[in-house]
Amino acid sequence: MSEKVFEDLKVAAFCWGIAGPLMVKYLAEHGATVVRIESASRIDMVRLTAPYKDKISGRNRSLFFANYNENQYSASVDLKKPEGLKLAKRIVEWSDIVVESMVPGVMKRLGLSYEELKKIRKDIVMISTCNQGQTGRNSLRKGFGTQLTAAAGFAYLTGYSDRPPIVPGMMGYTDVCSARLGTSALIAALIHRKKTGKGQYIDISQLEAGVIYLSAQMLDYFANQRVACRIENKSYRASPHGAYPCKGDDEWCTISVYDDGEWNRLTVAMETPEWARQEKFATLEGRKKHESELDARIGEWTRGYSSQEVLDILQEHGVRSGIVQDSRGLYKDPQLDHRNHFAKLDHSEIGEYRCEKIAFRLSEASAECTSAAPCLGEHNHYVCTQILGMSDGEFVQLLEDGVFD
């Protein structure tokens, strides 16, 4: 199974952050040839974001960057210089797709707007991903995915009811939401071009991409004027529903029980303790009413076992359960290992590292992490001479003109 879905696709990536590079990652792992146009003078912040390999900082040592930018070529081009802009346009002429994740207006100021790029290649497909879209009163507001995660409503729903909201995760959740939707939009645009011969411009708002992941809460407000709020680990439709302490240091498991049949299976798994036979726990309504006591009781039982033991016991009895894993547990997870989730790559500066592969497999085509994320400007010569077909003399002239920064 050597065929790759996008092995003939050519991508020019004017990206920084996570949203744009993650879109490109989906294409690159399925065979697309990607040239990333970046700059040392306005370096991608992710290149300077920890964790660093061996805890040594440097613009080519970020594992955060390395995880999202494998299978790509890096050209470090000064787009403010006329010759640098010409070089970027030659890369666009070679490309099928342009992905950009700059602040609205930047590409236009550089002379790289969709209208300009259509003059270079009339069937170009271009996607712009930014905070709040290319238009509207807030389109130029500055911020990162963390602020957008709050603006999209996630923070209001995360945390404890008697404490301030919490922004989930270490990075902007909306970056991930928009990247996955954006990739789907790109594929739709490619299908449209194949049918009609016409290109397409795609404008994706990270804020809107995040909001649609809370459709149930929005629909509840539209229908019932009910505002969703922080409910901690609880659920309106299940009890018990939460994380429970297990034997060991900071070991936890999760349990979810949605109906009385599942509750009966849980009590059997716990060897039907006397307290579980009480009438007040027999129905979902009763369990919700006495939820604090119920959680304490279940916690007493789970403390007698490791999280793996709880998982094994409950899964055997058909009860929804899981282990609360930290990064160490994930790295050693046998299921992820079986699926080859972490690819081993060799980076020209940091050496061997692990990269996460995309989370789906196609039965009739392969996806691979074939090369490590690039150092800044690592492929300037290759891009110019091998991809664009320049002579060595032309490349040397670009060097003398200071095109590469």
Phi and psi in degrees as a GROMACS rama.xvg file:
@    title "Ramachandran Plot"
@    xaxis  label "Phi"
@    yaxis  label "Psi"
@TYPE xy
-98.1683  -15.8133  SER-2
-62.9258  139.655  GLU-3
-119.768  136.828  LYS-4
-58.3451  -41.1968  VAL-5
-113.321  31.5357  PHE-6
-66.146  -19.1808  GLU-7
-102.007  2.66449  ASP-8
-84.7727  137.149  LEU-9
-118.524  130.308  LYS-10
-127.637  130.665  VAL-11
-104.27  122.482  ALA-12
-116.024  110.351  ALA-13
-99.9068  76.9545  PHE-14
-124.206  156.238  CYS-15
-154.422  170.46  TRP-16
76.475  -146.622  GLY-17
-114.656  -39.7524  ILE-18
-57.3786  -52.7154  ALA-19
-63.7005  -53.1527  GLY-20
-58.0907  -33.3189  PRO-21
-69.3529  -36.889  LEU-22
-58.7222  -47.6292  MET-23
-63.4274  -35.4863  VAL-24
-58.1521  -43.4771  LYS-25
-59.0415  -41.9309  TYR-26
-71.5429  -43.3727  LEU-27
-65.1488  -40.473  ALA-28
-68.0473  -19.8682  GLU-29
-99.7435  19.5033  HIS-30
105.054  -5.24909  GLY-31
-64.3298  144.123  ALA-32
-89.0777  120.965  THR-33
-119.709  127.22  VAL-34
-110.372  118.484  VAL-35
-95.98  120.213  ARG-36
-96.4444  114.385  ILE-37
-138.044  -178.774  GLU-38
-143.203  142.49  SER-39
-78.4176  -28.026  ALA-40
-75.5408  -28.3349  SER-41
-127.313  68.851  ARG-42
-69.405  144.641  ILE-43
-58.3779  125.747  ASP-44
-60.2238  -27.872  MET-45
-68.0802  -28.1267  VAL-46
-62.2815  -22.2085  ARG-47
-110.897  23.1071  LEU-48
-110.924  129.657  THR-49
-67.2775  159.226  ALA-50
-81.5623  149.912  PRO-51
-105.966  147.904  TYR-52
-62.1646  131.214  LYS-53
58.9782  19.4495  ASP-54
60.9586  24.7385  LYS-55
-106.859  117.523  ILE-56
-74.888  160.988  SER-57
160.837  154.41  GLY-58
-69.5695  -13.3527  ARG-59
-112.036  13.9118  ASN-60
-115.643  2.9279  ARG-61
-75.4104  121.553  SER-62
-72.8452  -26.4615  LEU-63
-60.7904  -46.9926  PHE-64
-65.7561  -44.1214  PHE-65
-61.8417  -29.0614  ALA-66
-72.2266  -24.2401  ASN-67
-111.431  2.36722  TYR-68
-134.048  28.2598  ASN-69
-73.9958  168.543  GLU-70
60.6079  34.8493  ASN-71
-133.909  157.428  GLN-72
-104.369  140.077  TYR-73
-110.885  125.782  SER-74
-118.311  120.148  ALA-75
-94.9022  101.945  SER-76
-118.407  132.569  VAL-77
-84.8166  100.535  ASP-78
-75.5269  -8.51258  LEU-79
-83.2507  -11.5874  LYS-80
-94.9178  139.949  LYS-81
-53.9113  -41.9005  PRO-82
-70.3689  -31.0669  GLU-83
-67.3892  -40.4108  GLY-84
-65.7852  -39.3381  LEU-85
-61.5714  -40.7086  LYS-86
-63.788  -43.4624  LEU-87
-60.4468  -39.1755  ALA-88
-69.4717  -31.9279  LYS-89
-66.6127  -36.1225  ARG-90
-66.5279  -39.9858  ILE-91
-63.1651  -41.9941  VAL-92
-59.2735  -35.5231  GLU-93
-72.2516  -24.5601  TRP-94
-85.7341  159.355  SER-95
-97.7298  -32.7916  ASP-96
-131.803  141.209  ILE-97
-118.181  125.162  VAL-98
-113.502  126.332  VAL-99
-135.726  142.709  GLU-100
-133.42  41.6111  SER-101
-89.4699  171.629  MET-102
-63.8458  140.199  VAL-103
-52.1358  135.128  PRO-104
100.16  -23.5979  GLY-105
-63.7247  -49.4915  VAL-106
-62.3595  -36.1725  MET-107
-66.6216  -43.2623  LYS-108
-63.0817  -31.0261  ARG-109
-79.8573  -9.02838  LEU-110
84.303  25.4376  GLY-111
-123.718  29.8248  LEU-112
-68.3164  167.23  SER-113
-59.7436  -40.8425  TYR-114
-61.6038  -37.8176  GLU-115
-72.3422  -40.5312  GLU-116
-68.8694  -29.3452  LEU-117
-63.3255  -27.0592  LYS-118
-70.399  -27.0732  LYS-119
-83.2192  -44.955  ILE-120
-142.253  109.918  ARG-121
-67.6562  -22.9844  LYS-122
-103.613  21.8386  ASP-123
-64.4448  141.876  ILE-124
-105.436  125.715  VAL-125
-127.882  136.605  MET-126
-125.172  134.749  ILE-127
-116.39  124.915  SER-128
-120.063  127.582  THR-129
-148.742  -175.882  CYS-130
-55.655  -58.0136  ASN-131
-132.863  28.9764  GLN-132
88.3063  171.009  GLY-133
-83.3746  -12.6647  GLN-134
-130.275  167.058  THR-135
103.937  165.698  GLY-136
-64.6583  -26.5084  ARG-137
-105.434  8.6649  ASN-138
-62.8005  -27.7716  SER-139
-98.1021  3.33413  LEU-140
-65.8876  137.935  ARG-141
-85.1423  154.19  LYS-142
162.272  174.144  GLY-143
-121.253  -179.366  PHE-144
-60.6162  -27.2215  GLY-145
-64.6798  -43.2848  THR-146
-66.9166  -38.2131  GLN-147
-68.6826  -31.5331  LEU-148
-61.5649  -37.2395  THR-149
-70.5614  -45.5521  ALA-150
-63.3211  -31.5429  ALA-151
-78.4594  -8.84862  ALA-152
107.066  -7.6793  GLY-153
-66.037  -42.647  PHE-154
-63.5501  -34.7978  ALA-155
-64.7587  -25.4457  TYR-156
-97.4998  -3.06532  LEU-157
-110.14  128.119  THR-158
120.035  -163.92  GLY-159
-96.0571  147.614  TYR-160
-63.4926  -26.951  SER-161
-102.106  16.0786  ASP-162
-131.386  168.029  ARG-163
-64.2565  159.541  PRO-164
-60.1604  156.674  PRO-165
-125.226  131.952  ILE-166
-81.2944  118.241  VAL-167
-72.9029  139.505  PRO-168
81.6574  168.75  GLY-169
-89.0559  -11.0411  MET-170
-134.477  172.528  MET-171
-66.7646  117.332  GLY-172
-63.5272  -32.3262  TYR-173
-68.7765  -25.5075  THR-174
-57.4647  -45.2844  ASP-175
-68.6782  -42.3281  VAL-176
-59.095  -48.8071  CYS-177
-69.7421  -32.7122  SER-178
-64.1643  -41.231  ALA-179
-71.5339  -40.0486  ARG-180
-68.7792  -38.157  LEU-181
-63.4961  -38.0967  GLY-182
-63.351  -41.229  THR-183
-61.5698  -41.2004  SER-184
-64.6604  -39.2808  ALA-185
-61.756  -44.3402  LEU-186
-63.8122  -39.9198  ILE-187
-61.9176  -40.3114  ALA-188
-66.94  -35.7975  ALA-189
-66.5469  -39.3894  LEU-190
-64.06  -42.634  ILE-191
-60.6007  -42.3577  HIS-192
-65.4418  -39.1664  ARG-193
-62.1962  -35.4472  LYS-194
-79.7931  -35.2601  LYS-195
-116.039  -17.5311  THR-196
79.8128  5.17331  GLY-197
-103.797  143.723  LYS-198
-79.211  -168.852  GLY-199
-161.212  145.601  GLN-200
-112.441  129.469  TYR-201
-116.37  125.403  ILE-202
-114.256  109.215  ASP-203
-117.24  127.229  ILE-204
-93.4556  125.342  SER-205
-65.8801  -33.864  GLN-206
-61.2673  -49.6407  LEU-207
-65.2118  -37.2613  GLU-208
-61.446  -35.6838  ALA-209
-72.5571  -42.1989  GLY-210
-59.1866  -39.0294  VAL-211
-69.4671  -15.0508  ILE-212
-78.5959  -4.35498  TYR-213
-115.587  35.0182  LEU-214
-59.2768  -39.605  SER-215
-61.6662  -42.8236  ALA-216
-67.294  -37.8252  GLN-217
-68.3025  -41.3958  MET-218
-63.8616  -37.2165  LEU-219
-62.7256  -37.4143  ASP-220
-70.0629  -44.6339  TYR-221
-59.3888  -41.2566  PHE-222
-84.0797  -36.7816  ALA-223
-125.655  1.27589  ASN-224
55.336  31.4591  GLN-225
-100.894  123.809  ARG-226
-90.4435  121.215  VAL-227
-64.5436  147.168  ALA-228
-138.962  176.71  CYS-229
-71.3237  124.236  ARG-230
-123.452  21.5457  ILE-231
58.1124  -131.757  GLU-232
-92.5285  8.12194  ASN-233
-83.8306  169.807  LYS-234
-136.91  145.585  SER-235
-69.9107  -21.691  TYR-236
-111.415  3.69238  ARG-237
-145.308  149.244  ALA-238
-168.319  125.167  SER-239
-69.5251  153.59  PRO-240
-156.951  102.786  HIS-241
174.297  -170.531  GLY-242
-107.77  135.31  ALA-243
-128.097  142.682  TYR-244
-71.2513  144.153  PRO-245
-123.804  173.782  CYS-246
-62.3087  137.758  LYS-247
111.865  -179.538  GLY-248
-89.2149  113.258  ASP-249
55.8937  44.1403  ASP-250
-103.16  134.845  GLU-251
-140.7  154.694  TRP-252
-131.961  161.642  CYS-253
-116.334  146.279  THR-254
-138.319  136.957  ILE-255
-133.57  127.643  SER-256
-127.866  116.138  VAL-257
-101.746  -18.5401  TYR-258
-147.169  175.813  ASP-259
-69.4245  -29.9685  ASP-260
-64.289  -42.2779  GLY-261
-66.1354  -37.117  GLU-262
-61.5144  -42.1655  TRP-263
-62.9235  -38.8543  ASN-264
-66.6512  -35.8372  ARG-265
-65.5655  -43.8886  LEU-266
-62.7589  -37.7711  THR-267
-64.5302  -42.4761  VAL-268
-60.5985  -33.4405  ALA-269
-86.4138  9.19235  MET-270
64.2163  34.4301  GLU-271
45.121  68.1355  THR-272
-65.367  158.843  PRO-273
-58.3205  -42.3303  GLU-274
-62.8464  -32.3352  TRP-275
-71.0569  -13.2861  ALA-276
-86.0628  -6.22429  ARG-277
-65.5902  142.54  GLN-278
-61.23  -29.9697  GLU-279
-66.8156  -18.0798  LYS-280
-100.623  3.60319  PHE-281
-73.9717  -23.8555  ALA-282
-123.371  160.901  THR-283
-59.9207  -43.4812  LEU-284
-57.9106  -43.3599  GLU-285
-68.0985  -40.4985  GLY-286
-65.7899  -37.8226  ARG-287
-65.6604  -38.7769  LYS-288
-66.0957  -33.9175  LYS-289
-114.048  37.7735  HIS-290
-66.1113  -38.3557  GLU-291
-61.2573  -45.5227  SER-292
-64.7073  -41.7675  GLU-293
-60.9388  -45.8643  LEU-294
-61.4237  -40.4184  ASP-295
-64.1902  -40.4604  ALA-296
-64.3901  -46.4328  ARG-297
-65.5349  -37.8333  ILE-298
-60.6199  -35.8313  GLY-299
-62.1867  -38.1968  GLU-300
-72.0988  -45.2997  TRP-301
-66.5573  -27.1216  THR-302
-62.6838  -17.2434  ARG-303
-83.3334  -2.52775  GLY-304
-135.625  157.928  TYR-305
-72.8823  163.387  SER-306
-62.115  -35.987  SER-307
-66.354  -39.3098  GLN-308
-65.6058  -42.3989  GLU-309
-59.6835  -45.3762  VAL-310
-56.8245  -48.8242  LEU-311
-63.0378  -43.946  ASP-312
-63.884  -48.8241  ILE-313
-72.1723  -39.7955  LEU-314
-62.8149  -36.4651  GLN-315
-62.7191  -29.496  GLU-316
-97.6094  9.2527  HIS-317
75.3452  28.0932  GLY-318
-105.149  132.162  VAL-319
-62.3419  124.49  ARG-320
-157.85  159.651  SER-321
-161.387  169.415  GLY-322
-99.3295  138.229  ILE-323
-83.1957  104.193  VAL-324
-98.1718  142.693  GLN-325
-95.0532  -177.966  ASP-326
-62.1569  -35.0836  SER-327
-63.4822  -43.6491  ARG-328
-64.4577  -39.6984  GLY-329
-63.7375  -41.9655  LEU-330
-63.4772  -30.7005  TYR-331
-98.5794  3.48058  LYS-332
-61.381  122.607  ASP-333
-65.4332  -29.9705  PRO-334
-69.2192  -44.5251  GLN-335
-63.7377  -37.015  LEU-336
-64.6983  -42.9049  ASP-337
-60.6493  -36.2563  HIS-338
-85.9767  1.40451  ARG-339
55.9034  45.2743  ASN-340
-67.4549  -34.084  HIS-341
-103.884  113.506  PHE-342
-88.2831  145.315  ALA-343
-96.5351  123.286  LYS-344
-127.486  157.355  LEU-345
-116.052  113.05  ASP-346
-93.4702  142.992  HIS-347
-66.6535  -20.7848  SER-348
-112.074  -43.7925  GLU-349
-94.089  -7.44837  ILE-350
80.7569  -147.212  GLY-351
-73.1063  137.724  GLU-352
-150.513  171.17  TYR-353
-109.43  140.595  ARG-354
-126.725  136.618  CYS-355
-73.9528  131.627  GLU-356
-85.1533  163.66  LYS-357
-66.6313  159.891  ILE-358
-95.2736  14.9059  ALA-359
-134.992  158.115  PHE-360
-125.883  136.803  ARG-361
-98.4431  135.985  LEU-362
-71.3807  -28.2029  SER-363
-112.714  12.9295  GLU-364
-153.882  154.847  ALA-365
-106.095  155.181  SER-366
-133.305  133.795  ALA-367
-142.897  150.406  GLU-368
-93.9743  101.161  CYS-369
-98.4394  -25.2729  THR-370
-144.346  147.719  SER-371
-68.2047  161.489  ALA-372
-58.2603  145.305  ALA-373
-81.483  150.728  PRO-374
-71.0616  157.815  CYS-375
-60.6812  120.356  LEU-376
72.3132  15.2555  GLY-377
-60.6413  -28.4156  GLU-378
-114.714  26.5337  HIS-379
-55.3224  -48.883  ASN-380
-66.363  -44.2284  HIS-381
-62.8989  -45.655  TYR-382
-60.2813  -44.7668  VAL-383
-70.5599  -46.3234  CYS-384
-88.7992  -37.8333  THR-385
-93.1584  -36.8028  GLN-386
-88.3372  -44.8875  ILE-387
-93.376  -10.7001  LEU-388
76.9189  22.3605  GLY-389
-72.8609  156.806  MET-390
-81.1364  163.19  SER-391
-61.8025  -33.301  ASP-392
-64.2405  -41.5075  GLY-393
-63.1656  -40.422  GLU-394
-64.0672  -43.356  PHE-395
-61.2725  -37.8646  VAL-396
-63.708  -38.6723  GLN-397
-63.7031  -39.3075  LEU-398
-60.4935  -45.2185  LEU-399
-66.8595  -28.6286  GLU-400
-81.0226  -3.75445  ASP-401
70.7432  29.6976  GLY-402
-69.3531  -33.9096  VAL-403
-93.7227  123.369  PHE-404
